[in-house]
Amino acid sequence: MSRFILYGVPLGFSCSDCPKEDYRYLELNYVDNRKGNQLHIQRLPSGNTYYSYLMYPPEGKLFSDAAGRSGAFFGMSIVLQDQVITDINKLTKLFQKTYQDYVKDKILKELPNGNKKFLISSLRSKDDTLAVQVGKGLMEIMKNNPELNIFNNIKKYDPAQVQQYVLNKKFLVR
């Protein structure tokens, strides 16, 4: 079982429809001092593993909410229960293409000066429309770009092989 979740600070913290455990965990990414794009991988004792693509302001730039206040961030997460993704590079490229094709200029605007700004005031919408649209876009990308299809790279979590998995790591994404 997997879930796809959008979250960030379009006008205060906002998150697409998800279980309370997801909401509480994802809200922890609302941190002022982080910079740049990051991939966070975290496995919780519940068995949920969060693969999160996070966008913070680039060094020396601003990321504003829909009202123009700085301090915003944006995130997309794939949450797996008792499963892991074994190809982190493929996942990163999938998140980046999803951002380019389905988030940029629709949910977020990249300004010519390098700053970013939310175009919407909430990521939670009736029937979770935004997350459903972006999630369908992610699936379409995998269908049309087999080199980005992560389904063959999802494996059952095996505690005996934990050293082979990338878990509980944070990466700066370029």
C-alpha positions as semicolon CSV with decimal commas, in nm:
position;residue;x (nm);y (nm);z (nm)
1;M;0,000;0,000;0,000
2;S;0,125;0,347;-0,080
3;R;0,011;0,706;-0,047
4;F;0,108;1,023;-0,235
5;I;0,086;1,345;-0,034
6;L;0,141;1,713;-0,112
7;Y;0,218;1,956;0,170
8;G;0,385;2,285;0,248
9;V;0,311;2,643;0,348
10;P;0,093;2,806;0,081
11;L;-0,080;3,013;0,355
12;G;0,011;2,841;0,681
13;F;0,089;2,469;0,687
14;S;-0,137;2,274;0,453
15;C;-0,146;1,907;0,362
16;S;-0,349;1,696;0,122
17;D;-0,578;1,435;0,273
18;C;-0,381;1,182;0,477
19;P;-0,383;0,987;0,806
20;K;-0,301;1,180;1,125
21;E;0,034;1,002;1,163
22;D;0,138;1,126;0,817
23;Y;0,023;1,480;0,892
24;R;0,215;1,494;1,222
25;Y;0,531;1,358;1,061
26;L;0,517;1,578;0,748
27;E;0,452;1,891;0,952
28;L;0,799;1,842;1,108
29;N;0,948;1,952;0,773
30;Y;0,829;2,309;0,843
31;V;1,177;2,429;0,947
32;D;1,305;2,782;0,887
33;N;1,676;2,723;0,833
34;R;1,671;2,459;0,557
35;K;1,788;2,560;0,210
36;G;1,757;2,415;-0,138
37;N;1,590;2,098;-0,264
38;Q;1,625;1,790;-0,049
39;L;1,528;1,423;-0,048
40;H;1,449;1,285;0,298
41;I;1,399;0,916;0,363
42;Q;1,263;0,816;0,703
43;R;1,127;0,485;0,833
44;L;0,906;0,512;1,142
45;P;0,844;0,236;1,399
46;S;0,491;0,198;1,255
47;G;0,646;0,055;0,937
48;N;0,573;0,365;0,729
49;T;0,865;0,479;0,517
50;Y;0,846;0,839;0,390
51;Y;1,023;0,933;0,067
52;S;0,997;1,312;0,068
53;Y;1,105;1,559;-0,196
54;L;1,129;1,896;-0,020
55;M;1,179;2,240;-0,167
56;Y;1,312;2,518;0,053
57;P;1,443;2,856;-0,064
58;P;1,779;2,844;-0,239
59;E;2,062;3,009;-0,046
60;G;2,013;3,388;-0,057
61;K;1,662;3,361;-0,209
62;L;1,307;3,374;-0,076
63;F;1,021;3,125;-0,086
64;S;0,695;3,310;-0,025
65;D;0,348;3,194;0,058
66;A;0,045;3,304;-0,145
67;A;0,025;3,628;0,058
68;G;0,391;3,714;-0,007
69;R;0,530;3,621;0,337
70;S;0,867;3,444;0,328
71;G;0,938;3,117;0,504
72;A;0,736;2,881;0,284
73;F;0,835;2,534;0,165
74;F;0,680;2,265;-0,055
75;G;0,691;1,887;-0,027
76;M;0,577;1,575;-0,207
77;S;0,595;1,238;-0,034
78;I;0,542;0,879;-0,125
79;V;0,461;0,676;0,185
80;L;0,507;0,299;0,180
81;Q;0,399;0,050;0,446
82;D;0,661;-0,221;0,513
83;Q;0,821;-0,160;0,172
84;V;1,130;0,026;0,049
85;I;1,241;0,188;-0,275
86;T;1,579;0,054;-0,382
87;D;1,673;0,309;-0,652
88;I;1,692;0,653;-0,493
89;N;1,838;0,819;-0,804
90;K;1,540;0,706;-1,013
91;L;1,301;0,828;-0,742
92;T;1,473;1,169;-0,729
93;K;1,445;1,209;-1,107
94;L;1,078;1,106;-1,090
95;F;1,008;1,369;-0,823
96;Q;1,197;1,635;-1,023
97;K;1,004;1,560;-1,344
98;T;0,676;1,557;-1,151
99;Y;0,762;1,901;-1,014
100;Q;0,852;2,034;-1,361
101;D;0,543;1,895;-1,532
102;Y;0,270;1,919;-1,267
103;V;0,371;2,166;-0,993
104;K;0,579;2,442;-1,151
105;D;0,361;2,729;-1,279
106;K;0,049;2,554;-1,145
107;I;0,107;2,538;-0,768
108;L;0,439;2,726;-0,741
109;K;0,591;3,005;-0,946
110;E;0,965;3,039;-0,996
111;L;1,038;3,408;-1,035
112;P;1,313;3,543;-1,266
113;N;1,517;3,654;-0,963
114;G;1,533;3,294;-0,832
115;N;1,267;3,339;-0,564
116;K;0,965;3,107;-0,541
117;K;0,604;3,183;-0,455
118;F;0,292;2,976;-0,400
119;L;0,013;3,042;-0,651
120;I;-0,252;2,876;-0,431
121;S;-0,356;2,923;-0,069
122;S;-0,418;2,559;0,028
123;L;-0,294;2,215;-0,075
124;R;-0,604;2,051;0,066
125;S;-0,894;2,083;-0,170
126;K;-1,238;1,929;-0,214
127;D;-1,195;1,564;-0,307
128;D;-0,817;1,618;-0,269
129;T;-0,809;1,736;-0,631
130;L;-0,454;1,876;-0,631
131;A;-0,288;1,567;-0,485
132;V;-0,493;1,341;-0,713
133;Q;-0,394;1,543;-1,023
134;V;-0,025;1,554;-0,933
135;G;-0,030;1,186;-0,830
136;K;-0,189;1,091;-1,164
137;G;0,078;1,300;-1,333
138;L;0,350;1,108;-1,148
139;M;0,194;0,781;-1,268
140;E;0,172;0,914;-1,625
141;I;0,541;1,009;-1,613
142;M;0,632;0,653;-1,512
143;K;0,412;0,511;-1,789
144;N;0,570;0,732;-2,056
145;N;0,927;0,713;-1,919
146;P;1,010;0,352;-1,824
147;E;1,350;0,466;-1,699
148;L;1,165;0,656;-1,421
149;N;0,925;0,374;-1,327
150;I;0,998;0,293;-0,963
151;F;0,754;-0,001;-0,936
152;N;1,029;-0,255;-1,009
153;N;1,236;-0,090;-0,737
154;I;0,984;-0,134;-0,456
155;K;1,066;-0,430;-0,233
156;K;0,922;-0,572;0,087
157;Y;1,109;-0,441;0,390
158;D;1,331;-0,715;0,531
159;P;1,500;-0,633;0,865
160;A;1,776;-0,885;0,783
161;Q;1,874;-0,673;0,481
162;V;1,836;-0,330;0,643
163;Q;2,200;-0,239;0,572
164;Q;2,122;-0,261;0,198
165;Y;1,844;-0,001;0,215
166;V;1,877;0,374;0,212
167;L;1,681;0,472;0,523
168;N;1,687;0,762;0,768
169;K;1,895;0,983;0,535
170;K;1,876;1,337;0,403
171;F;2,024;1,436;0,068
172;L;2,068;1,773;-0,097
173;V;1,927;1,747;-0,452
174;R;2,078;1,935;-0,743
